[in-house]
């Protein structure tokens, strides 16, 4: 007989006394400003934000719902508010290398000022320059130049003409140019008249014409150089006029930006470009053909050409207070790195510096960028792009095609922006450890880990602080206040979420949902405060919404489709316990585990493993119990048994070792041919020394077997064996606790296989005496005797076989 | 001020063209003007006998602007002139059809001024292209043009190469009969709602006032912008430079401007000019 007693009801759940809270409702409580239960993480965040060294970006690791994003943002916003505003950044056209726009850094608010000033400058130039070139002064000077240049030509031709006329020769216009012709009475001499002239006259005429033609040739040769000289002088005049007009306008800008050398340098290039491209600002030449009494059409200014003087205000921090805190929710490569847009024109794609668009890294420069790690890793090349920017300390804007050298089309290569920011990645612990292990860059770039806890101690101080936390959440969510009983119940359920009666869960998302739903049910019941019943109702309603599958499984057990015994005894059969987790709901249910033994070679066959329906941890558990059996019963003799273990009526994979103790009980029962009580269910992992180890889902497993027993009618004999190490995890439902209190159901805490088998069979396991023998009739003795008999039988069969061979 | 007979209405316009490129502008302008005034257009191509004679001379050579020189020959010149005449006729036909203008075309051979003068007797306005010579525009107009200006009784529209007829009309008023005729023609060519510019050219301020009153009385219902300048070529040219592009009406008499100065003005103005006798 065993003397293991069931656990007292008080040990089956966490009971929080509302009387320890000295308030009526949470409305009386002050908000909790500190972050509860995350001392390690918050310290890491403070450190990571404060240290200003390359590579000290942060990775905030923790489970979803533990408030990682909220806490990080709060810290960042507090810190950012005390820091200087980040500068403005603008892109401007490079007149020297048009495909490489320049980037300029300006104090916050000055970027838009420069943009507006440049826009105004262009408008002023468009008004001023045409006026300058239409002024009487300019026209007069230009006319003088042109006349002076023409006069040179005219003088040359006039001299020639006069000389020709002196010789009776005239210079005539012909269809393709000009020619010298002898005249008489103002008319060209006819060929007949010419023939009649004396030879000497004819010769003289031809000689004179030859000389005149030589001079004409020299004049014509001079025309191009004169024309060039003329154009140069006119160009110089234009430049001088422009210089004066432009200089005055730019002088004001020089004064405005005198403390920004980069801008001054840019303005110098602008001035030069304006002087070199004066036509851009001038009206069209007069005298173009129009219809008489019709409209005069004037060509508009080249808008595209003027655009090169505009300013692309990439980052405008003029209205920002403190350093920027940016959270990018869709961290694609272009969303992070920026992009260069293109316009479709006449079948081609064109771009310029005004189409450079900022990415999240640009916006966060001088401050902080928060990214979800999983999202970054899931976007093609986003992670590589981010690392590249952080390693270089500068941001190159390029398309993915350019980055991967897939595109060779000439496009823009904007000057990189120097980066000074911190990146905060938020992700699950698994991601952090995978990156740490597989990505050599990760340790260089993300040196600070802020590890968020999932739970906190459930002590007196913790309870009070947690109550304040609930009060803060209620106010933030604008819910009805909680009374003390509701606070107490919420805390109990928080412990249930943590799966530990000594802990409280820090999954704030789940707690917030519970409060919101309780608020709903409170309103539904016309309550003005949220009570314990509202909390419970919210919890139960959520379970009910999710437990459709559980209902179906229990129904099939009830209907006998799934064979489960909850009374009587059976040899080699035990009720194991499994948990199914679906979404955010998990439930337990009993599974029949059976064992059969026969003469064999000492193997324990796990049928699940044989058919590849057993996971590795499950297989490990079976091998461990095999080791136990061999170590306890076959140290001095061969194990001549072959055993088979299986989970009956399971057709999917079985994983985990929480049923290894149940499997061992079934095996021992089969070996000892001692029946096991079917009114009990078992959970617990076993080691090679027969010690029962802790498992997960203990509450769901107990409640699962309880539900099956209850739907058949509790007999007072039923219960569950759990590892003693799991007692601190017990947070059972109220109906289970009441059944235990009424001794209709029992929970036993087991430390060893011997204790468990004794409880399950009602027969002591037995301990070895001084001679190494087990007490007669004990489970161990029966198992040992059975194995010894099997060994003997095996030896006899082996001898018979040898004898037959000899014969 | 009484309107001069013949200026009441322009029914027939002569456009005289020759082998040189500046004729094209004149032809286009003449067609547009004829369309506007619903007038008939007479095209006249003169095969300049001076050129034909020159081409027949044994030593004749033609010089281009790039010092490309070639020997001139009669047959080549003859052919070139005939080709030019055909081109001009085709150009006239095309342009006239486009503007729905009645037209006729003649080819004459002889001295340009004489041939034009002969046909001018049949028309109300003579249109000529002038080329103040790219290289020699200071004082030189072609001889033919000078002769016509001297002898023609008809208003002459002179168009430099590349210049078209434009609004507004700019009338130079000196108070002479020719100036009065110019004013009448300007009024005839303008629409009432369309403003014109009248430049009072006089060296005497008192006389200028008087001339203005005189002109204003005649142009009572016309929108007019008044300008004033000295009666010198330089002053007139300076004033024109300040005015928007437009067509100038210039009195041809010597009292207004001596011939030499008038020719200089025509050569340098770079505008369409209607010279009114």
Contacts between the chains, C-beta under 8 A, distances in Angstrom:
chain1	res1	chain2	res2	distance
A	136	B	242	6.7
A	139	B	241	6.1
A	143	B	241	7.2
A	150	B	137	6.7
A	150	B	138	7.3
A	151	B	138	7.2
A	153	B	135	4.8
A	153	B	136	7.2
A	154	B	135	6.8
A	154	B	136	5.1
A	154	B	137	6.9
A	154	B	138	4.6
A	157	B	133	7.7
A	157	B	135	5.2
A	157	B	136	4.4
A	158	B	136	6.5
A	158	B	138	7.2
A	158	B	139	7.6
A	158	B	140	7.9
A	161	B	136	7.4
A	161	B	140	7.8
A	172	B	50	6.4
A	172	B	51	7.0
A	172	B	54	6.2
A	173	B	20	5.9
A	173	B	131	7.4
A	173	B	133	7.6
A	173	B	142	6.9
A	174	B	19	7.6
A	174	B	51	6.5
A	174	B	54	7.6
A	174	B	62	5.0
A	174	B	72	7.4
A	175	B	19	4.3
A	175	B	20	6.7
A	175	B	51	7.9
A	175	B	80	5.6
A	175	B	81	8.0
A	175	B	84	6.8
A	176	B	62	5.9
A	176	B	64	5.7
A	177	B	62	5.3
A	177	B	63	4.9
A	177	B	64	4.1
A	177	B	65	6.5
A	177	B	68	7.9
A	178	B	62	7.3
A	178	B	63	5.5
A	179	B	54	6.0
A	179	B	60	6.0
A	179	B	61	6.2
A	179	B	62	5.0
A	179	B	63	6.6
A	179	B	72	6.5
A	180	B	61	8.0
A	181	B	50	7.0
A	181	B	53	7.4
A	181	B	54	4.3
A	181	B	57	7.0
A	181	B	60	7.0
A	182	B	57	7.6
A	186	B	143	7.3
A	187	B	49	7.8
A	187	B	50	6.3
A	187	B	53	7.8
A	187	B	111	7.0
A	188	B	49	7.8
A	188	B	50	4.2
A	188	B	51	7.9
A	188	B	53	4.4
A	188	B	54	5.2
A	189	B	53	6.7
A	189	B	57	7.7
A	190	B	53	4.9
A	190	B	56	7.5
A	191	B	53	6.5
A	191	B	56	3.9
A	191	B	57	5.9
A	194	B	57	6.0
A	194	B	58	8.0
A	205	B	59	7.8
A	206	B	59	4.8
A	209	B	59	6.0
A	210	B	59	7.9
A	213	B	61	6.6
A	213	B	63	7.0
A	213	B	69	7.7
A	216	B	63	5.8
A	217	B	63	7.2
A	217	B	67	5.7
A	217	B	69	7.5
A	220	B	63	6.7
A	220	B	65	6.5
A	220	B	66	7.5
A	220	B	67	4.9
A	221	B	67	6.1
A	223	B	65	6.8
A	223	B	135	7.1
A	286	B	245	5.2
A	287	B	162	7.3
A	287	B	163	6.3
A	287	B	245	5.9
A	287	B	270	6.8
A	289	B	162	7.7
A	289	B	164	4.1
A	290	B	164	6.4
A	290	B	166	5.6
A	291	B	32	6.3
A	291	B	164	7.9
A	291	B	165	7.9
A	292	B	29	7.3
A	292	B	32	5.2
A	292	B	33	6.4
A	292	B	36	6.3
A	292	B	164	7.2
A	292	B	165	3.5
A	292	B	166	6.6
A	292	B	167	6.8
A	292	B	247	7.4
A	293	B	36	6.3
A	293	B	167	5.6
A	293	B	191	7.2
A	293	B	194	7.2
A	294	B	167	7.7
A	296	B	166	7.2
A	296	B	245	7.8
